[in-house]
């Protein structure tokens, strides 16, 4: 009887400890569940970012981003603009004095042609659109030109008694003293069923010059404008008194380029 009393007292002492342990465990599990729930909510709302790195991280630079975008969206090849720039073709041999309108021929071998053709003094349009057309022609006069031309004329067959003395005034109006009419035209040719239509004047510029003997004279005519051209159309330049043209490529040229469709 005496031995059973201490055992009962020992059981009563261990019972509160077990209760406290059980309560602590329940409270801990509750707190853990609350923390887990809060973490899930924050993660879903974007307030919590989980960063887990097991190795070195590759940081993309702006070049990498641009390269990736270009691979995903390849750029279309840049369209080449039709364009032409042609210097004047230097005369070969004897210069024929002519006051009438004469088409100028251009040195396409030393010029620029891109998506545009050239034939017999004409720029040929391959792709229609709105084109800016420009041209510049320089005329020059000095005694050496006049004397050379007159000397060659005096030795021409069928010419007898021609004076070797240079004459400025001439009946045909080509002489400088009589007033040289310097006119520049830009023509536009259309084709209908492969038949060329009558050329139309796009631009015109001119002046009359009274040049004196014993002096060097130069006059330049320059024009430019935007005009619609169709496939197969052609443009060319014509001038009066073409024998006075300056043969330098920097002074006389002809060109065009497309500015819109």
C-alpha positions as CSV (number, residue, x, y, z in Angstrom):
1,X,0.0,0.0,0.0
2,X,2.8,2.4,0.8
3,X,4.7,1.5,-2.4
4,X,1.7,2.3,-4.6
5,X,1.3,5.8,-3.3
6,X,4.6,7.2,-4.7
7,X,3.9,5.7,-8.1
8,X,0.5,7.5,-8.2
9,X,2.2,10.8,-7.3
10,X,4.8,10.3,-10.0
11,X,2.0,9.8,-12.6
12,X,0.3,13.0,-11.5
13,X,3.6,14.9,-11.9
14,X,4.3,13.7,-15.5
15,X,0.7,14.3,-16.7
16,X,1.0,18.2,-16.8
17,X,4.3,18.0,-18.7
18,X,2.7,15.8,-21.4
19,X,-0.2,18.2,-21.8
20,X,2.2,21.2,-22.2
21,X,4.2,19.4,-24.9
22,X,1.0,18.5,-26.8
23,X,-0.3,22.1,-26.6
24,X,3.1,23.4,-27.7
25,X,3.2,21.1,-30.7
26,X,-0.3,22.1,-31.7
27,X,0.5,25.8,-31.4
28,X,3.8,25.3,-33.5
29,X,1.9,23.5,-36.2
30,X,-0.7,26.2,-36.3
31,X,1.9,29.0,-36.6
32,X,3.7,27.0,-39.3
33,X,0.5,26.7,-41.3
34,X,-0.2,30.4,-40.9
35,X,3.3,31.3,-42.1
36,X,2.9,28.9,-45.1
37,X,-0.4,30.4,-46.0
38,X,0.9,34.0,-45.9
39,X,4.0,33.0,-48.0
40,X,1.7,31.4,-50.6
41,X,-0.5,34.5,-50.7
42,X,2.5,36.9,-51.1
43,X,4.1,34.7,-53.8
44,X,0.8,34.7,-55.8
45,X,0.4,38.4,-55.5
46,X,4.0,39.1,-56.6
47,X,5.2,40.6,-53.4
48,X,7.6,37.8,-52.8
49,X,10.2,36.7,-55.3
50,X,11.9,33.4,-54.8
51,X,15.5,33.4,-56.0
52,X,17.2,30.1,-56.2
53,X,20.6,29.9,-58.0
54,X,22.6,26.8,-58.2
55,X,25.2,28.2,-60.6
56,X,26.5,31.3,-62.4
57,X,23.7,33.5,-63.9
58,X,23.9,34.8,-67.4
59,X,22.9,38.4,-67.6
60,X,21.6,39.5,-71.1
61,X,23.0,42.7,-72.3
62,X,21.2,45.2,-74.6
63,X,23.2,43.8,-77.6
64,X,22.0,40.3,-76.8
65,X,18.4,41.5,-76.5
66,X,18.6,43.3,-79.8
67,X,20.2,40.3,-81.4
68,X,17.4,38.1,-80.1
69,X,14.7,40.4,-81.4
70,X,16.3,40.6,-84.8
71,X,16.4,36.8,-84.9
72,X,12.7,36.6,-84.0
73,X,11.7,39.4,-86.3
74,X,14.1,39.4,-89.3
75,X,14.3,42.7,-91.1
76,X,13.3,43.1,-94.7
77,X,16.1,43.9,-97.1
78,X,16.4,47.6,-97.7
79,X,14.9,48.7,-101.1
80,X,17.4,50.3,-103.5
81,X,16.3,53.7,-104.7
82,X,16.3,54.1,-108.5
83,X,18.8,56.8,-109.2
84,X,21.1,58.2,-112.0
85,X,23.8,60.8,-112.3
86,X,25.6,61.2,-115.6
87,X,28.3,63.6,-116.6
88,X,28.5,65.1,-120.1
89,X,30.1,63.1,-122.8
90,X,33.2,65.0,-124.1
91,X,33.1,65.7,-127.8
92,X,35.3,63.6,-130.1
93,X,36.7,65.0,-133.2
94,X,35.4,68.1,-135.0
95,X,32.8,70.2,-133.2
96,X,29.9,70.9,-135.5
97,X,28.6,74.4,-135.0
98,X,24.8,74.2,-134.7
99,X,22.5,76.8,-133.2
100,X,19.5,74.4,-133.4
101,X,18.3,72.4,-130.4
102,X,20.5,69.3,-130.0
103,X,20.1,66.4,-127.6
104,X,23.0,66.0,-125.2
105,X,24.7,62.6,-124.8
106,X,26.1,61.6,-121.5
107,X,29.0,59.5,-120.3
108,X,27.2,56.6,-118.7
109,X,30.4,54.6,-118.3
110,X,31.7,57.2,-115.8
111,X,28.4,58.0,-114.2
112,X,26.0,56.4,-111.8
113,X,23.1,54.1,-112.7
114,X,21.0,52.1,-110.2
115,X,17.7,50.5,-111.2
116,X,17.7,52.9,-114.1
117,X,18.8,52.5,-117.7
118,X,20.5,54.7,-120.3
119,X,20.4,54.7,-124.1
120,X,21.2,57.2,-126.8
121,X,21.1,60.3,-124.5
122,X,18.0,59.2,-122.6
123,X,17.6,58.1,-119.0
124,X,15.2,55.1,-119.1
125,X,12.8,54.6,-116.2
126,X,12.3,51.0,-115.0
127,X,10.2,51.6,-111.9
128,X,7.4,54.1,-111.8
129,X,7.0,56.7,-109.2
130,X,7.6,60.4,-108.4
131,X,11.1,61.4,-109.5
132,X,13.2,64.4,-108.9
133,X,14.9,65.4,-112.1
134,X,17.8,67.8,-112.3
135,X,20.3,69.0,-114.9
136,X,23.0,71.6,-115.3
137,X,24.7,72.7,-118.5
138,X,27.5,75.3,-118.8
139,X,28.3,77.2,-121.9
140,X,31.7,78.9,-122.4
141,X,33.2,81.2,-125.1
142,X,36.7,82.4,-125.7
143,X,38.7,83.4,-128.7
144,X,40.6,80.1,-129.0
145,X,37.3,78.2,-129.6
146,X,36.2,80.7,-132.2
147,X,39.5,80.7,-134.0
148,X,39.8,76.9,-134.0
149,X,36.3,76.5,-135.5
150,X,36.8,79.2,-138.1
151,X,40.2,77.8,-139.1
152,X,38.8,74.3,-139.5
153,X,35.9,75.8,-141.6
154,X,38.3,77.7,-143.8
155,X,40.2,74.5,-144.7
156,X,37.0,72.6,-145.3
157,X,36.5,71.3,-148.9
158,X,34.5,73.7,-151.1
159,X,35.4,76.7,-149.0
160,X,37.6,79.2,-150.9
161,X,38.5,82.7,-150.0
162,X,37.5,82.2,-146.4
163,X,39.2,84.7,-144.2
164,X,41.3,83.4,-141.4
165,X,40.5,86.4,-139.3
166,X,38.1,85.4,-136.5
167,X,34.7,86.9,-137.0
168,X,32.4,87.3,-134.0
169,X,29.3,88.6,-135.7
170,X,27.7,86.0,-137.9
171,X,24.6,86.0,-140.0
172,X,23.4,82.7,-138.4
173,X,23.4,84.2,-134.9
174,X,26.0,81.8,-133.6
175,X,28.6,84.5,-133.2
176,X,29.0,85.9,-129.7
177,X,28.6,89.5,-130.8
178,X,25.2,88.9,-132.4
179,X,23.9,87.5,-129.1
180,X,24.1,83.8,-128.3
181,X,20.7,82.2,-127.4
182,X,21.4,79.6,-124.7
183,X,18.3,77.5,-124.0
184,X,18.0,74.3,-122.0
185,X,15.1,71.9,-122.3
186,X,14.2,68.8,-120.3
187,X,11.9,66.4,-122.3
188,X,9.7,63.5,-121.2
189,X,8.9,60.7,-123.6
190,X,6.0,58.2,-123.0
191,X,5.4,55.0,-124.9
192,X,2.1,53.5,-125.9
193,X,2.2,49.9,-127.1
194,X,5.9,50.3,-127.7
195,X,5.3,53.4,-129.8
196,X,6.9,56.6,-128.6
197,X,4.5,59.5,-128.2
198,X,5.3,63.1,-128.8
199,X,7.9,64.4,-126.2
200,X,6.6,66.8,-123.7
201,X,8.6,69.6,-122.2
202,X,9.0,69.3,-118.5
203,X,11.3,72.3,-117.8
204,X,12.8,75.1,-119.8
205,X,15.5,77.7,-119.0
206,X,17.4,80.1,-121.1
207,X,19.1,83.5,-121.7
208,X,20.7,85.6,-124.4
209,X,24.4,86.5,-124.1
210,X,26.4,89.1,-125.8
211,X,30.0,88.1,-125.4
212,X,32.9,90.3,-126.4
213,X,36.0,89.3,-128.2
214,X,39.1,89.0,-126.1
215,X,37.3,87.9,-122.9
216,X,36.5,84.5,-121.4
217,X,32.8,84.0,-120.8
218,X,30.8,81.3,-119.1
219,X,27.0,80.9,-118.5
220,X,25.3,78.0,-116.7
221,X,21.7,76.9,-116.9
222,X,20.4,74.7,-114.0
223,X,16.9,73.2,-113.5
224,X,15.3,70.7,-111.1
225,X,11.8,69.5,-110.3
226,X,9.6,66.5,-109.2
227,X,7.6,64.7,-111.9
228,X,5.7,61.4,-112.0
229,X,7.3,58.9,-114.4
230,X,6.0,55.5,-115.4
231,X,7.8,52.3,-116.3
232,X,9.3,52.5,-119.8
233,X,9.3,56.4,-119.8
234,X,12.4,58.3,-120.8
235,X,13.8,61.7,-120.2
236,X,16.5,63.7,-122.0
237,X,18.1,67.2,-122.2
238,X,18.3,69.3,-125.3
239,X,20.1,72.7,-125.7
240,X,20.7,75.3,-128.4
241,X,24.2,76.2,-129.4
242,X,25.5,72.9,-128.1
243,X,28.9,73.6,-129.7
244,X,29.5,76.1,-126.8
245,X,28.9,73.4,-124.1
246,X,31.6,73.1,-121.5
247,X,32.9,69.5,-121.7
248,X,33.9,69.3,-118.0
249,X,32.0,66.7,-116.0
250,X,31.7,69.1,-113.0
251,X,29.9,71.7,-115.1
252,X,27.4,69.8,-117.1
253,X,25.5,66.8,-115.8
254,X,22.0,65.1,-115.8
255,X,20.3,63.0,-113.2
256,X,17.2,61.7,-111.5
257,X,16.2,59.7,-108.4
258,X,12.9,58.4,-107.1
259,X,11.5,60.1,-104.0
260,X,8.2,58.3,-103.6
261,X,6.0,55.7,-105.2
